[in-house]
Amino acid sequence: MRFFQSGRLRNSVIAFVLLAVVFYAGVSYGKSAQPAIESVALENKMLPPAVTTNADFAPFWSAWVTLQDKFVPVATTTTTSDQERVWGAVAGLAASFKDPYTVFLPPKEAELFQSEINGNFSGVGMEVGIKDEVLTVIAPLKGTPAERAGVHSGDKILKINDEVSAVMKVDEAVRKIRGKKGTEVRLTLARDGKNEPFEITIVRDTIEIPTIETEIKPPSAAADGGAGTGSELQSGVFVIRLFNFSGQSPRLFRDALKRFADSGSDKLLLDLRGNPGGFLDAAVDMASWFLPSDKVVVSEDFGGKAAAKVHRSRGYNVFTAGLKMAILVNGGSASASEILAGALQEHHIAKLVGVKTFGKGSVQELIDITPETALKVTVARWLTPNSTSISNGGLTPDIVVKMTAADLDKKRDPQMERAIKLLTTGK
């Protein structure tokens, strides 16, 4: 895994922070991985001796002196130190940029964030972010307490226990949802198709999630949803379900592609629904199996503050023009999922089936402000090969197929059925 680049230690932390432990198990200190959503700079980056600005700081100092002279704490108020007030001012400065992923981490929060990077925590097993200014579930992870409790991609989190989430930053919400294994957290959710908000109680646990699953669906699966045997398999659709882009994902994906080749099928369906992302390097490696050398997979746009960084295919490119491929996506497909799906869609390797992806295509960097505090700041955005910003509404499928509440209740999968029909009939 590649980490040290221009003095910056890069890690696999996703911008909205996974509420599970094993997602971070893919972090290792080698030389080939770069995170799709989060880069972490651990050098102590202090302010320069002089800063040029046109801002008038007089009101700040006037407010500081006034509060020092006039403020009288009530009996239930905990007094704060001058240094804690400075941290509050820096947090307000970060918040003024109106980006939910740009936040200041004072000492306690910075320590908790580092524990998340190291994977030393338990949780409920779901990814959250801000969508349309509302705290939203990107995806519950397979086999986790959140999935078992019935949390769905796209659920809006209105309350955490009894606290309204509307004023919370993502990191604050994550800290409140996380907790000791065996304890409970109560979420008030709003869901499309339901008229009223409802509550779900989830018991926290140490999370173990799979990375990949494979199966072969016969052409008839579009009608009956079953798996085939015997001669049906060679004409069937080979399905790869990828649940995250961890450090081991490229190896497991390569093994799955070998099983696909051995099956004799020419129809490949990659299911990225509910996949919140992970390592950028994993997405680039996977795209390289389908793209010639040097084809653009994704670009890092720094908004003119630095030259764009282009990530290109390594040119494994083992498949012929006879490959028939589709990718399933939904609102839980984010980050590296969007990078891989966007590259294969725009290079005309695969058609996307499902609904719009989450649209999380910004890059955060964690920079030490002091040895005990850090600033997590958005420094770039991901652009598809056609220079489309992933953050600008996500990816639009070639074939839009919605999943209704009735489909979920009856365990129907119209998106899977439609993708199989596309691969078997070409329509």
N, C-alpha and C positions, 0 to 999 in steps of 0.2 A: 504494500500500500504506500502510495507516495504521500509524504507528509511535509518535509521541510522544503518550502519553496519561497525564495526571497525572504527568508527569516521567519516565515509564518507556518505555524503548526496547524495542519489541516485535519479535520476530524469528520465523522459521519453523522453529526448531530443535525437533525432536520429542524427547520426554522420554527415549527410550532411545537417541537419536543414530544417525542413518543412517550406515552405513559406506560411503558413496559420495559423490562430489563434486558431481554435477550436481543432486542433490535440493535443494541450497541455492542453485542458480542463480536460483531464483524470488524470492529476497530482493531487494527494491528499496526505495529510500527515498522512497516517495510517501505517499499518505494513504488507502488503502482496505483494507489487509490486516491481519489479526490472526491469530496462530498458533492452531491448534486444540489444541495440546498444550503449547506452551512459550511463556512470555513472558519477556523478558529485560530486566532493569532495570540500566542501566549507570551510574547515578549512584553516587557514593561515599557509601555509607550507613554512617557510623560509629556506634558505640554511643552512647547518651545518657549524660550525665554520671553519672547514678545509675540503678541498676536495683533494683527491689523484688522480692525472692524469699524464700521460706521455706527454700530449700535450704541445707544446711550445707556450706560450702566447706572446713571444717577438714581433712577427709580428703584433699582434693585437695592442699592445701598441705603436709600431712604427707608424702604420697607424693612430692611434688616434692622436698622437702628430703632425704628418705631416699634417693631415687635420685641426687640430686646428691652426697650424702656417701658413698654406699656402692657405687654401680655402677662395676664395672671392666670395660671392653670387652675381649673376647677378640681374638686376632690378626686374625680374619677379619671382625670387626665394624667397620663404618664409624661413627665417632662423629657425633652430631647436635648441632646448635647449640641453644641455649635457644629460639630462635625456631621452629625446626623442631619442637621438643617442644610448643610452644604450638599449632602447626598440627595436630599429632597429637591434642592434647586437644580442639580444636574439631571435628576429624573424628569423634572418638568421641562428642562431644555430638550431632552430627547423626545418627550411626548409632543413638543411643539412642532415636530416634523410630520406629525399625523401619519406615521407609518406604524402599523401594529407590531412589526417585527424589529423596530429600532427601539431598544430599551436600555436603561441603565441598571446595572446589577450591583447594589451595595453589598457589603461584606457577606451577610448571611445568604442572600440570594445567589451571589457569585459562587459560594461554596456549594450550594445545592445544585447549581447548574453544572459544576465540575463533577459532582457525583453522578449526574445524569450521563455525562460524557463517559465516565468510567463504568457505567452500567450497574452501579451499586444501589438499586432501589427497586421497589415493587410498585404495582399500579393496577390499572383496570384493563389495559391493552387496547387503547384507541389513540388515534391521531386527531388533534384538534387544530383549528386555525380560524382566522377571521375571514368571513365571506359576506359581502354586502353589509359590512359593519356589525355583524352579529357573530358571536362565538359559535362555531359550527363543527360538527363531527366530520372529519375528512373520511375516516374509515375505522371501523372496529376491526381488529386483527383476528385472523382465523384462530379459533380454539381458545379465545381469551374470555375473561369474565364479562367484558363489555359485549362481545358477540353473544354469549350465552344468555345475557340479561335482555337481549333484544334491541340493542342499540343499532341504528342503521346509518349508513353514509347519508349526509345531508341533514341529519337531525340538528335543530337549533337548540343550544343549551341556554335556557333562560335563567335557571338558578342552579347553584351548587350548594347542596343542603338548603339553607334558607337565605343564602346571599344572592342577590341579583347580579348576573354576570355582565350586564350591559356596560358597566364602567370598568371592567377588568381588562388588563392586558393579557395576552395569551400566556405569558410566563406565570403571572399571578394565578390565573385559572388552573394551570397545570399543577401548581403547588397545592392548590386546594383540593384537586381531584386525587392527587397522589396521597399515599399514606401507608401506614404499617400493614403488612400482610395480615389478612383475617378481619380487618376493620371494614366498615361500610361507608359508602358515599351515596348520597341521594341526589339525583339529577332531575330537574324539571325540564322536559323537552317539548319542542313543537315540531310537528312533522307534516309535510305535504300530504293531503288526503285525510288528515284528522282535524276535526273542527276545534278541538280544545287541547290545550297543553296537558301533559300527563307526566307522572313521576315513575322513575325506575331506580331501584336500589341495587347497587353493585357491591359485591364483596371483593376487596382488593386481594391480589395474589402476586406471586412471582410468575412472570409471563414466559412461556415457552411457545414459540410459534414455528410452524414449518416454513421453509423457504420456497419449495417447489413441489408440485404434484403433476403427474401425467396420466392420461387415459386415452383410449381410442373410442370415438363415437361413430357408429355406422351412419350412413346417409339417412336411414330411417329415424335417427335420433331427433331430427327436426320435428318429427311427429310424436314419437313415443318417449324421448328422453333417455333411452336405454343405451347400454354398451353392447357392442357386438363381439362375436367370436369367429374363429375360422377364417374362411375366405372373405367374409365381410370386412375384416380388418384392413386388408390391402386397399380397398376402395373407400375406407372410412376416413374420418377426420381425426388427426392427432392433436390432442388438446394439451397445452402446457399452461398450468396455472402458477403464476409467479406472485408470491405474497409480499416480497420486499427485495430491495437491492442491497444485500449485505455483502460483506467481504467474500463469502463463499458462493454467492450467487453465480458469478461467471463460470465457475467449475461445474456447478450443478446444472446450469443452463446448457453447457457444452455436452454433458452426459445425456441430458434430455434430448438434445438435437441428434445425438448418435442413435438413441432409441427410435426417434422419428425416422431417421434414414433406414434403420434396420427393419422398420415396420412395412416398408414398401409403399407407404402412402405418399401422395404428392400434395396433400392438403394439410396445412398447419394453422391451428387456431391458438393464438396467445391470449390468455385471459389476464388482463391487468386491472380488473375491477377491484376496488378496495385496496389497491397497492399504493401506499403513501410515499414510496420512493426510498432513497438512501444514497448510496455512493454513485456519483457521476461516472466514475471510472467503470463501474459495472454496466451502466447503460451504454457507454461507448463500446465496451468489449462485446456486448450482446449485439449491438447494431452492426459490428464489424463482420459478423457471420453472413450478413446479407448484402453488404455494400462494398464496392471496389475500394481499393486503397485511396486515401486522401479525400474521399467524399465527406462533406461537412455533416457532422452529427448534430452539433449544437455550438452556438457562440456565446461567449460571455461579454455582454455590453456594459461598459463602465460609465456610460453617460458622458463621454468625452473627457473624463478625468484621467483616462489611461487608454492605451490601444486595446481594441477588442481582442479577446483570446479565442481562437477557433479550435475546437476539438474535432478531429477527423477520424474516419474509419481506419482500422489497422489492416483492412483488406483481406480478412480470412475468406470471405466471399465464396463459400463452397456450394451455393445453390444455383441451379440453372434457371433459365427463364420459364421453365415448366412449373416452378413452384407456385402454388396457390395459397395465399396467406391472408388472414384477417386477424384483427386485434380487437378484443372486447374492452371497452372503457366505460367509466361512469364518473360520477362526482367524487368518488373516493380515489380516483387515479390521479396522483399528484407527483410533482418533482421529477425524479428519474423516470417514472412511468410516462410522464408527458414528454420527456426528452426522447426516449426510445420510440414511443408511438408517433410523435411528430416527425422524427427523422424517417421512419419507414413509410409513413403516409406520404410525405412530400417527395420522397425519392421513388414513389409509385411501386414499392415492394408489397405493401399491405393496405387494405381498406380498414377503416375504423368503423366499428358497429357499437351502438349503445347510445349514451347521452354525453353531453359536454363534460370534459374533465374539470378538475378543481380550479386550475389556473394559478398554481403556486410556482412561479418562475423567478423569484428574486433570490439573491445570494446574500447571506449575512456573514459578517466577520466579527469574531469576538476579540476585542482588543483590551488589554489590561490598561486601566487608567491609573491605578495604584496597585501595589502587590496584593491588596485585598479586594479590589473592586474592578469591574469590567464594563465595557460598553458593547452591546450587541447592535451592530449597525448594518443596514442594507447598503451594499457597495456595488451591486451589479444586478443585471437581469439576464435571464436565459432567452436566447432567440433561436427559433427553429432554422433549418437550412434556408428557408425562404425569407428569413429575417422577421418572422412574426413573433411578437412578444408572448410568451406563454402566460404571463401574468395578466394579459389583456383579455380576460374572459375564458381562458383555457382553450382546449382543442375541440373543434366541432367534428363529430363523426361524419363519415361519408354516408352512412345509413343510420338514421336516428330511430332508435327503438326504446321506448320507455318501459320501466318496470313499475307496475302499479302495486298498491297495497294489497289488492286481491291476488296478484301474482305471487307476492311474497307469502301471503297466508296459505295459498294452495300449493306452494313450492313449485310454481311454474317458472320457466326461464325463457321468456320470449326473445331475449337478446341472444342467448346461446342458439336457440332454434333458428333465428334469422341468419346468424353467422354461418351455421352449418348449411343452410339452404344456399347462401351466397357461394360457398366453396364447392358445393356439389353440383349446382346448376349454373353458376356464373351469373345469377341474377339476384 
